[in-house]
């Protein structure tokens, strides 16, 4: 007779209605707001230190820690990584050469973005690329939280 270890199966992903615009605000937050995903409702709970509801929200988060997951905003490292991926995927051209030269050192992202602003088509392509990478990141976080959105994220055609 063999001893077989059985592990509890991982819970199935909860299908939720999520507001993609609220998720974008939460993941792009750079203002000190703490954002949490309510895994029961799909809502974003935003906690801003100093506001009148801060204590009530902190109490709720502490009382039901399994229900709320903190959403960490993307940072400058995300922007630099995506810019680097975008540059690497470009066909060899004078623009790619200028972007490649501008991508190292302090202020590289700003320099690269300034170069792209001189070329409307390249700038639109970058924004579509960045938006696709952003939504992929958001979907990855939701998947890790075992949340399956009922709808798909917005398309990247906004920058056409």
C-alpha positions in Angstrom: 0.0 0.0 0.0 1.4 3.4 -1.0 1.1 6.5 1.1 -0.2 9.3 -1.0 0.0 12.8 0.2 -3.1 14.8 -0.7 -3.0 18.5 -0.8 -6.1 20.6 -0.7 -7.0 21.7 -4.2 -6.5 25.3 -5.0 -9.8 27.2 -4.9 -11.3 28.0 -8.2 -10.9 31.5 -9.5 -13.8 33.7 -8.5 -15.5 35.3 -11.5 -16.2 39.0 -10.7 -17.4 42.1 -12.4 -14.4 44.5 -12.3 -14.3 48.1 -13.3 -11.3 48.3 -15.7 -11.1 52.1 -15.3 -10.9 51.8 -11.5 -8.3 49.1 -11.9 -6.2 51.3 -14.1 -6.4 54.2 -11.6 -5.4 51.8 -8.8 -2.4 50.4 -10.7 -1.3 53.7 -12.0 -1.7 55.5 -8.6 1.2 57.7 -7.7 -0.4 59.8 -5.0 0.0 57.8 -1.8 -3.5 56.3 -2.1 -3.7 52.6 -1.0 -5.9 50.6 -3.2 -7.4 47.2 -2.4 -9.5 44.8 -4.5 -12.6 43.6 -2.8 -12.6 39.9 -3.8 -16.3 39.6 -2.9 -17.6 42.4 -5.1 -14.8 43.3 -7.5 -14.8 46.9 -6.3 -11.7 48.9 -5.6 -11.5 50.3 -2.1 -9.3 53.3 -1.9 -7.8 54.5 1.3 -6.3 57.9 1.5 -4.4 58.7 4.7 -5.9 61.7 6.5 -9.4 61.4 5.1 -12.4 61.0 7.4 -13.1 57.4 6.4 -9.5 56.2 6.9 -10.1 54.6 10.3 -13.3 52.9 9.2 -11.6 51.5 6.1 -8.6 50.3 8.1 -11.0 48.6 10.5 -12.8 46.9 7.7 -9.5 45.8 6.1 -8.3 44.4 9.4 -11.6 42.6 10.1 -11.7 40.8 6.7 -8.1 40.4 5.5 -9.0 37.4 3.3 -11.5 39.6 1.4 -9.2 42.5 0.4 -6.0 42.3 -1.5 -3.7 45.3 -1.8 -2.9 46.4 -5.3 0.6 47.7 -5.7 0.9 50.4 -8.3 3.3 50.0 -11.2 6.4 52.0 -10.9 9.1 53.6 -13.0 10.7 50.2 -13.4 7.7 49.0 -15.3 7.8 52.0 -17.6 11.6 51.5 -18.2 11.1 47.8 -18.8 8.3 48.3 -21.3 10.2 51.0 -23.1 13.2 48.7 -23.4 10.9 45.9 -24.8 9.4 48.3 -27.3 12.8 49.5 -28.5 14.1 45.9 -28.8 11.1 44.9 -30.9 11.6 47.8 -33.4 13.0 47.0 -36.9 16.4 48.5 -37.5 16.0 52.1 -38.3 17.5 55.5 -37.4 14.7 55.9 -34.8 15.7 52.6 -33.2 19.3 53.6 -33.2 18.5 56.9 -31.5 16.2 55.2 -28.9 18.9 52.6 -28.2 21.4 55.3 -27.6 19.0 57.2 -25.3 17.9 54.2 -23.2 20.8 54.1 -20.7 21.5 56.2 -17.7 19.4 58.5 -15.6 16.5 60.1 -17.4 16.5 57.5 -20.1 12.7 57.0 -20.2 12.1 60.7 -20.6 14.7 61.0 -23.4 13.2 58.0 -25.2 9.7 59.4 -24.9 10.9 62.8 -26.2 12.3 61.0 -29.3 9.0 59.2 -29.8 7.1 62.5 -29.6 8.8 63.6 -32.8 7.2 60.7 -34.7 3.4 60.4 -34.3 3.2 56.9 -35.7 6.0 55.6 -33.4 4.4 57.4 -30.4 1.0 55.8 -31.1 2.7 52.4 -31.5 4.5 52.8 -28.2 1.3 53.8 -26.4 -0.5 50.7 -27.8 2.4 48.5 -26.8 2.5 50.0 -23.3 -1.2 49.6 -22.8 -1.1 46.0 -23.9 1.7 45.3 -21.5 -0.2 47.2 -18.7 -3.3 45.1 -19.1 -1.3 41.9 -19.3 0.2 42.9 -15.9 -3.2 43.7 -14.4 -4.6 40.4 -15.6 -1.5 38.5 -14.2 -2.1 40.1 -10.8 -5.8 39.3 -10.8 -5.0 35.7 -11.8 -2.5 35.4 -8.9 -5.3 36.6 -6.6 -7.6 33.9 -8.1 -9.9 36.5 -9.6 -11.3 36.0 -13.1 -12.8 39.2 -14.6 -16.2 38.7 -16.2 -15.2 41.0 -19.1 -12.0 41.5 -21.0 -9.8 44.6 -20.4 -10.2 47.6 -22.8 -8.6 47.3 -26.2 -5.5 49.2 -27.2 -7.1 50.8 -30.2 -7.4 54.0 -28.3 -4.1 55.1 -29.8 -4.9 54.5 -33.4 
